[in-house]
Amino acid sequence: MSSSTPNRLVYVFPAIAFTAVLMYYLYGAVDRLGLEVHEADARVTGKQVAHGSTTYNTRIAAGRAWTQATDNPDAYILEFVIDGEPTGGAVDPRMYEAVNQGDSVRVEFQRSRLTKRLMITDVRRKGAS
């Protein structure tokens, strides 16, 4: 009678998958956590509205399919150039209507460490607090 031992790959593949997920989150943390917030004056170069949508998720409950709808609202985007890089920031609908192309706005942003990507954290009308 021979005793069978599990294949070593049963332990290796989950360890590799866990390490890959851990490295992904570590990379994101190093790239984006604790960044300095910068402020700049920017001129609005354009405006966009990303129309809302509906997302559907299906779950199985008590052996039956249950579909739940989630409404995603419209996103109002102001476009501008910061440090020579075109970017945009989401604003509330009232500000979107009040600001026109060519107006100046005060922008708070962060620049990620590794990817050097701009991340807009706040957009205000110039002179507003």
Secondary structure, DSSP 8 states (H G I E B T S, - for coil): -------THHHHHHHHHHHHHHHHHHHHHHHHTT---EEEEEEEEEEEEE--EEEEEEEEETTEEEEEEEEE--EEEEEEEETTEEEEEEE-HHHHHH--TT-EEEEEEEE-TTT--EEEEEEEETT--
